Amino acid sequence: MNGEDGSPPTAEEFAEYCRTQAGLLSGRVETMSTEADALLDEIDEVTADVRERLDGSTGDTRGTATAQSPGGPSEGSVDVEAIEDLEREIEEKQTLVEAKRVRMQAFQELAADYTDLAEELRSESNDGHEALERVVRFEGDHRAPDYFDDRGTVYEAAAASNGSETTEPDPD
């Protein structure tokens, strides 16, 4: 791992790397937020469908015990099975939204931690080797490689240069 001119990277270059990682994480949060919004829109649509089905009924909610025409439930009755299927769909989507919310929070926290580390490296460190050690330790402690499936981290590069195949932090 060398700087642009072949020299070892500086603390400032590691600080810039941390800012870049924070920016990438923030971008992923925006993408997940858009996906969560789309799921919430789908939940609203399914909920509206359930309401429409319930509002169009005459109160007959006997479900499978209700005589149905070959085309579906009789007019004015509620297809309980269909409503239950829609409710399950809503619950599944709500679970996905909650999982995205938790994941977004984790990404936001790591982005903030990267930003903090970048500032620390800029203000406290002039030594590129020390900055490298801090970034490797940080990424190992925070399991950063798990957040970057499309990009390598300094931690992974350091592990590879040491001949290690693991991306797990050293337990010590």
C-alpha positions as CSV (number, residue, x, y, z in Angstrom):
1,M,0.0,0.0,0.0
2,N,1.7,3.1,-1.2
3,G,0.8,6.7,-1.9
4,E,0.4,8.2,-5.4
5,D,4.2,8.8,-5.8
6,G,5.2,5.3,-4.5
7,S,5.9,6.6,-1.0
8,P,4.0,5.2,2.0
9,P,0.6,6.8,2.5
10,T,0.4,9.7,4.8
11,A,-2.0,10.3,7.7
12,E,-3.9,12.8,5.5
13,E,-4.3,10.1,2.8
14,F,-5.7,7.7,5.4
15,A,-8.0,10.5,6.7
16,E,-9.2,11.0,3.1
17,Y,-9.8,7.2,2.8
18,C,-12.0,7.4,5.9
19,R,-14.0,10.3,4.6
20,T,-14.5,8.4,1.3
21,Q,-15.7,5.3,3.2
22,A,-18.1,7.5,5.3
23,G,-19.4,8.9,2.0
24,L,-19.9,5.5,0.5
25,L,-21.8,4.3,3.6
26,S,-24.0,7.4,3.5
27,G,-24.8,6.7,-0.1
28,R,-25.8,3.2,0.8
29,V,-28.1,4.6,3.5
30,E,-29.7,6.8,0.9
31,T,-30.3,3.8,-1.3
32,M,-31.7,1.8,1.6
33,S,-34.0,4.7,2.5
34,T,-35.3,4.8,-1.0
35,E,-35.9,1.0,-0.9
36,A,-37.7,1.4,2.5
37,D,-39.9,4.2,1.1
38,A,-40.9,1.9,-1.8
39,L,-41.8,-0.8,0.6
40,L,-43.8,1.6,2.7
41,D,-45.7,2.7,-0.4
42,E,-46.4,-1.0,-1.2
43,I,-47.7,-1.4,2.4
44,D,-50.0,1.6,1.9
45,E,-51.3,0.1,-1.4
46,V,-52.0,-3.3,0.2
47,T,-53.6,-1.7,3.2
48,A,-55.8,0.3,0.9
49,D,-56.7,-2.9,-0.9
50,V,-57.7,-4.5,2.5
51,R,-59.8,-1.5,3.4
52,E,-61.5,-1.5,0.0
53,R,-62.4,-5.1,0.4
54,L,-63.7,-4.6,3.9
55,D,-65.6,-1.5,3.0
56,G,-67.2,-3.3,0.0
57,S,-68.5,-6.1,2.2
58,T,-71.9,-6.4,3.9
59,G,-70.3,-7.7,7.1
60,D,-70.4,-11.4,6.2
61,T,-67.0,-12.5,7.4
62,R,-67.6,-16.3,7.6
63,G,-64.7,-16.9,5.2
64,T,-64.6,-20.4,3.9
65,A,-67.9,-21.3,5.6
66,T,-69.6,-18.8,3.3
67,A,-71.0,-20.1,0.1
68,Q,-69.0,-18.8,-2.8
69,S,-69.6,-18.7,-6.4
70,P,-67.1,-20.4,-8.7
71,G,-65.5,-17.0,-9.4
72,G,-64.8,-16.2,-5.7
73,P,-66.7,-15.0,-2.7
74,S,-70.3,-14.1,-3.1
75,E,-71.2,-10.5,-3.6
76,G,-71.2,-8.5,-0.4
77,S,-69.1,-11.1,1.5
78,V,-65.5,-10.8,2.6
79,D,-62.9,-13.3,1.4
80,V,-61.3,-13.9,4.7
81,E,-58.5,-16.0,3.2
82,A,-57.6,-13.2,0.8
83,I,-57.6,-10.6,3.6
84,E,-55.4,-12.9,5.7
85,D,-53.0,-13.3,2.8
86,L,-52.8,-9.5,2.4
87,E,-52.3,-9.1,6.1
88,R,-49.3,-11.6,5.9
89,E,-48.0,-9.6,3.0
90,I,-48.2,-6.4,5.0
91,E,-46.4,-8.0,8.0
92,E,-43.6,-9.4,5.7
93,K,-43.1,-5.9,4.2
94,Q,-43.1,-4.3,7.7
95,T,-40.5,-6.8,8.8
96,L,-38.3,-5.9,5.7
97,V,-38.8,-2.2,6.5
98,E,-37.7,-2.7,10.1
99,A,-34.6,-4.8,9.0
100,K,-33.7,-1.9,6.6
101,R,-34.1,0.6,9.4
102,V,-31.8,-1.4,11.6
103,R,-29.3,-1.8,8.8
104,M,-29.5,1.9,7.9
105,Q,-28.8,2.8,11.5
106,A,-25.7,0.5,11.6
107,F,-24.4,2.1,8.3
108,Q,-25.0,5.6,9.7
109,E,-23.1,4.8,12.9
110,L,-20.2,3.4,11.0
111,A,-20.1,6.4,8.7
112,A,-20.1,8.7,11.7
113,D,-17.3,6.7,13.3
114,Y,-15.3,6.8,10.0
115,T,-15.8,10.6,10.0
116,D,-14.6,10.9,13.6
117,L,-11.5,8.8,12.8
118,A,-10.7,10.9,9.8
119,E,-10.8,14.0,12.0
120,E,-8.6,12.3,14.6
121,L,-6.1,11.3,12.0
122,R,-5.9,14.8,10.6
123,S,-5.5,16.4,14.0
124,E,-3.5,13.9,16.0
125,S,-1.3,12.0,13.6
126,N,1.5,12.9,11.2
127,D,2.8,9.4,10.9
128,G,1.4,7.3,8.0
129,H,2.3,4.0,9.7
130,E,0.5,5.0,12.9
131,A,-2.5,6.1,10.8
132,L,-2.5,2.7,9.0
133,E,-2.4,0.9,12.3
134,R,-5.4,2.9,13.6
135,V,-7.4,2.4,10.4
136,V,-6.7,-1.4,10.4
137,R,-7.6,-1.6,14.1
138,F,-10.8,0.5,13.6
139,E,-12.0,-1.5,10.6
140,G,-11.3,-4.8,12.4
141,D,-13.1,-3.7,15.6
142,H,-16.1,-2.4,13.6
143,R,-16.2,-5.3,11.1
144,A,-16.0,-2.8,8.3
145,P,-15.4,-5.4,5.5
146,D,-19.0,-6.6,6.2
147,Y,-20.3,-3.3,5.1
148,F,-18.4,-3.1,1.8
149,D,-19.3,-6.1,-0.4
150,D,-18.2,-4.3,-3.6
151,R,-15.0,-2.8,-2.3
152,G,-11.9,-3.8,-0.3
153,T,-10.9,-2.2,2.9
154,V,-7.5,-1.3,4.4
155,Y,-8.1,-4.0,6.9
156,E,-8.5,-6.6,4.2
157,A,-5.5,-5.3,2.4
158,A,-3.4,-5.5,5.5
159,A,-4.7,-9.0,6.3
160,A,-3.8,-10.1,2.7
161,S,-0.3,-8.6,2.9
162,N,0.2,-10.5,6.2
163,G,-0.7,-13.7,4.4
164,S,-3.9,-14.0,6.4
165,E,-7.2,-15.0,4.7
166,T,-9.4,-13.9,7.5
167,T,-11.5,-10.8,7.7
168,E,-12.2,-11.3,11.4
169,P,-10.7,-8.9,13.9
170,D,-7.9,-10.3,16.1
171,P,-9.5,-11.2,19.4
172,D,-6.7,-9.5,21.4
